[in-house]
């Protein structure tokens, strides 16, 4: 069965601040794509596979109350959650057990979006 999710975009007003926030939180380098009407910082992802980015441009408005994307946080979500807080993010929901499915947490990013983390530990 194929997943119904193929791509996600996290809105940013201050693109460079958001790019720094996510690169430092997850310890990755986002691939930069620039067009006249928008900028994208694309998360590393397998091909084929689910991918996503931070995006800045007309019509992209951060929101704490919209759809929540859960990002894979590696072995233990506590580490990227701590980095997010050090970078100015805020914990909305601390690391919480979801039973046999592992753990989740929610944080507000540098732009005010609510983003989820998921790990098995």
ABEGO torsion letter per residue (X at the ends): XBBABABBBBBBABAAAAAAAAAAAAGBBBBBBBBAABBBBBBBBBOBEBBBBBBBEBGBBBBAABBBBBBBAEABAAAAAAAAAAAGBBBABBBBBAEAAEBBBBBBBAAGBBBBBBBAX
